[in-house]
Amino acid sequence: QQPVQSPQAVILREGEDAVINCSSSKALYSVHWYRQKHGEAPVFLMILLKGGEQKGHDKISASFNEKKQQSSLYLTASQLSYSGTYFCGTAIQGAQKLVFGQGTRLTINP
Amino acid sequence: DSGVTQTPKHLITATGQRVTLRCSPRSGDLSVYWYQQSLDQGLQFLIQYYNGEERAKGNILERFSAQQFPDLHSELNLSSLELGDSALYFCASSINRGPNEKLFFGSGTQLSVL
């Protein structure tokens, strides 16, 4: 039931783009994205609901393909502040719990 | 500051012991979630409460139990502790019971079992 994230780790230079994928074997009701910096609590980025939604703010956006049970997080023109571990959380239809993937560690170098 | 308060921040104890972790949700939030994060691991869902009632359960060990009190704070009890229970335990809260609202995470309790 745990979603699968890929890649596990990414190293970029400042200004480059990144895509983080999240997939589930179950029909999804919603997908959450959170970022966790080292030693800190996860912080909410966005929620996408079923229906093929796409959201974004600033240079971080995400899409949700309900048919494929996949979501992707897009980070464009990455900044040093984007470094951290990104988690997707998924809620399957009929269930209350939010289950997180293993995380993708993103490192942005100057 | 997310508004979610967890105490204590650090806890060091020995194998076989029992500890209690406490969480106060954001003002107005009715749901409390507990997650376990081991070193370099993801967030493992343990349990969720909504307005005092258990709503969803994850892979929570039988040695672990939780409850949410009338004032909405929650406690996670860990007993017969093992070395493998060492982890960062996060509490999160949200307004309602559904999984379609953003979670606000506390800063966590770092548990070290020696």
Chai-1 contact restraints between the chains, C-beta under 6 A:
chainA,res_idxA,chainB,res_idxB,connection_type,confidence,min_distance_angstrom,max_distance_angstrom,comment,restraint_id
A,S30,B,N100,contact,1.0,0.0,6.0,A-B,restraint_1
A,A41,B,F105,contact,1.0,0.0,6.0,A-B,restraint_2
A,A41,B,S107,contact,1.0,0.0,6.0,A-B,restraint_3
A,P42,B,F105,contact,1.0,0.0,6.0,A-B,restraint_4
A,F44,B,K102,contact,1.0,0.0,6.0,A-B,restraint_5
A,A91,B,P99,contact,1.0,0.0,6.0,A-B,restraint_6
A,Q96,B,R55,contact,1.0,0.0,6.0,A-B,restraint_7
A,Q96,B,A56,contact,1.0,0.0,6.0,A-B,restraint_8
A,Q96,B,P99,contact,1.0,0.0,6.0,A-B,restraint_9
A,K97,B,F45,contact,1.0,0.0,6.0,A-B,restraint_10
A,K97,B,Q48,contact,1.0,0.0,6.0,A-B,restraint_11
A,K97,B,A56,contact,1.0,0.0,6.0,A-B,restraint_12
A,L98,B,P99,contact,1.0,0.0,6.0,A-B,restraint_13
A,V99,B,F45,contact,1.0,0.0,6.0,A-B,restraint_14
A,F100,B,G42,contact,1.0,0.0,6.0,A-B,restraint_15
A,F100,B,L43,contact,1.0,0.0,6.0,A-B,restraint_16
A,Q102,B,G42,contact,1.0,0.0,6.0,A-B,restraint_17
A,G103,B,G42,contact,1.0,0.0,6.0,A-B,restraint_18
